[in-house]
Amino acid sequence: METLRDILDAVARDDLPPPDGRTTVVPQMNERDAGVLAFTAHAVVFVDEDPRWVQDTLAAVPCDALAAPMNPRFLMALLERTGRRAETIDAMLVGSPLPGEPPLPLREITDGDHPRIVYARGRRDDVRAWTADGGVLVLGRGVGGRLEVSVEIDEAVRHRGLGRALAAAARHLTTEPLWAQVAPGNARSMRAFLAAGYRPVGAEAVLLSVP
């Protein structure tokens, strides 16, 4: 049976799900993460629920079938069914690893209390963080065990290319694909990751377990 990790690994290789208008339902890989991934004319719902309920609920959404998995009515039904909460629908981007050392000096933090690091520890496993002058770079394992990256730039040093530089540097810290989740309205972050060589592959709505 195809797993969420199988799907993500294939997408990282540019082997996206077939654009057949269907929705694939797969189990969660851990208790923390459930949600919906939307690709071109294909969606993936990863949740520990009856697939028949998922498909029946999608069919009842009054909109085009291609839009149903990300429609607020379906997402609300899924949240009510699972007792979870959600924040935003993010763009999914992925970057390939790069050889060599990062192009800017980084210092690893082993006991950081930066808000970006604290946030990551609540959403990911095996979190590691580095600082550069005016910025923080965080890696950790999130949805489906994929390696995810986030960056935070101090207000005083924004508009100088540091976000792009940190996003690019992250690709030198790993030997596997690196994923970024970016709110579409966060234009500065989106531009930084695109300029750093990450490519958009879809959208996602992650449903979070309630503490």
C-alpha positions in Angstrom: 0.0 0.0 0.0 1.3 3.5 -0.9 2.1 5.6 2.1 2.3 9.3 2.7 6.1 9.1 2.7 6.0 7.3 -0.6 4.0 10.1 -2.1 6.2 12.8 -0.7 9.4 11.1 -1.9 7.9 10.8 -5.4 6.9 14.4 -5.5 10.4 15.4 -4.4 11.6 13.6 -7.5 9.1 15.5 -9.7 6.9 12.4 -10.0 3.6 14.0 -9.0 0.4 12.1 -8.5 -1.6 11.6 -11.8 -3.8 14.6 -12.7 -6.9 12.4 -12.8 -9.2 14.5 -10.6 -9.2 11.9 -7.8 -8.4 12.0 -4.1 -6.1 9.5 -2.5 -6.7 8.6 1.2 -3.8 7.3 3.2 -3.2 6.8 6.9 -1.4 9.2 9.1 2.2 8.4 9.8 2.0 9.7 13.4 -0.6 11.0 15.8 0.5 14.6 15.5 0.0 15.2 11.8 -3.1 14.8 9.6 -4.2 16.9 6.7 -4.7 17.5 3.0 -2.2 17.9 0.2 -3.3 19.4 -3.1 -1.5 18.8 -6.3 -2.4 19.5 -9.9 -5.8 17.8 -10.3 -5.1 15.3 -7.5 -5.4 15.5 -3.8 -4.1 13.4 -0.9 -5.9 13.2 2.4 -3.8 11.7 5.2 -6.0 10.9 8.2 -6.8 7.9 10.3 -10.5 7.9 9.3 -12.7 5.7 7.1 -11.8 6.4 3.5 -15.5 6.0 2.5 -16.4 8.8 4.9 -13.7 11.0 3.3 -15.0 10.3 -0.2 -18.7 10.7 0.7 -18.0 14.0 2.4 -16.0 15.3 -0.6 -18.8 14.3 -2.9 -21.3 16.4 -0.8 -19.3 19.6 -1.1 -21.1 22.0 -3.4 -18.2 22.9 -5.6 -16.1 21.6 -8.5 -14.7 18.2 -7.5 -11.1 19.4 -8.1 -11.5 22.1 -5.5 -13.4 20.1 -2.9 -10.4 18.8 -0.9 -9.3 22.3 0.0 -12.8 23.8 0.2 -13.6 25.3 3.7 -16.7 23.1 4.0 -14.7 19.9 3.6 -11.9 21.1 5.9 -14.4 22.1 8.6 -16.0 18.7 8.3 -12.6 17.0 8.7 -11.7 19.2 11.7 -15.0 18.4 13.4 -14.6 14.7 12.6 -11.1 14.5 14.0 -11.3 17.1 16.8 -8.3 18.9 15.4 -7.5 22.5 14.6 -5.9 24.2 11.6 -4.1 27.4 10.9 -3.4 28.3 7.2 -3.3 26.7 3.8 0.3 26.8 2.8 2.2 26.5 -0.4 4.5 23.4 -0.5 8.0 24.0 -1.9 10.8 21.6 -2.2 14.5 22.1 -2.7 17.2 19.6 -3.7 20.3 19.2 -1.6 23.4 21.0 -2.7 27.1 19.9 -2.2 29.7 21.7 -0.2 29.6 24.1 2.7 26.9 26.8 3.1 27.8 30.0 1.4 27.5 32.0 4.6 28.8 31.4 8.1 26.3 29.6 10.4 26.5 28.9 14.1 24.5 26.0 15.4 22.3 26.6 18.5 21.9 23.8 20.9 19.6 25.5 23.5 17.8 28.3 21.7 14.7 30.0 22.9 14.0 32.0 19.7 10.3 31.9 18.9 10.9 30.2 15.6 12.8 27.4 17.3 10.1 27.0 20.0 7.5 26.9 17.3 9.4 24.3 15.3 9.8 22.0 18.4 6.0 21.9 18.7 5.5 20.8 15.1 8.6 18.8 14.2 11.0 16.1 15.5 14.8 16.2 15.6 14.8 20.0 15.4 18.2 21.7 14.8 18.8 25.4 14.4 21.6 27.7 13.3 22.1 31.5 13.4 23.7 34.0 11.1 23.9 37.7 11.7 20.3 38.8 12.0 18.6 35.5 11.1 17.7 32.0 12.3 17.5 28.8 10.2 15.6 25.8 11.6 15.4 22.2 10.3 13.2 19.4 11.6 11.2 16.4 10.6 7.6 17.2 10.0 4.7 15.8 7.9 5.4 12.3 6.7 8.9 12.4 8.2 10.1 14.8 5.6 12.8 17.3 6.4 11.3 20.8 6.7 13.0 24.2 6.8 12.0 27.6 8.2 13.8 30.9 8.5 13.3 34.0 10.5 14.9 37.4 9.8 15.3 40.3 12.3 13.3 43.3 11.2 16.4 45.5 11.3 18.2 43.5 8.5 15.3 42.7 6.2 15.4 43.5 2.5 19.1 42.6 2.3 18.8 39.1 0.9 19.4 37.3 4.2 16.2 35.2 3.9 17.2 34.0 0.5 20.8 33.3 1.7 19.6 31.2 4.7 17.1 29.3 2.6 19.9 28.5 0.1 22.3 27.6 2.9 19.8 25.1 4.3 20.2 23.1 1.1 23.9 22.6 1.9 23.1 21.1 5.4 21.3 18.0 4.1 21.6 15.1 1.7 17.9 14.7 1.1 15.1 16.9 -0.3 14.2 19.9 1.9 10.6 21.1 2.2 9.3 24.5 3.0 5.7 25.5 3.9 5.0 29.1 3.0 1.7 31.0 3.5 0.8 32.4 0.0 0.2 35.8 1.4 3.8 36.0 2.8 5.2 37.4 -0.4 8.6 38.1 1.0 9.1 34.6 2.2 7.8 33.1 -1.0 10.2 35.2 -3.1 13.1 34.3 -0.8 12.5 30.5 -1.2 11.9 30.7 -4.9 15.1 32.8 -5.4 16.9 30.1 -3.3 16.0 27.4 -5.8 13.0 25.8 -4.2 10.1 24.9 -6.5 6.4 24.9 -5.8 4.7 21.5 -6.0 1.3 22.0 -4.4 -0.6 23.2 -1.3 -1.3 21.8 2.1 -3.6 22.1 5.0 -2.1 20.5 8.1 -4.6 19.5 10.9 -3.0 19.8 14.3 -3.8 17.8 17.3 -5.4 19.8 20.2 -3.1 19.8 23.3 
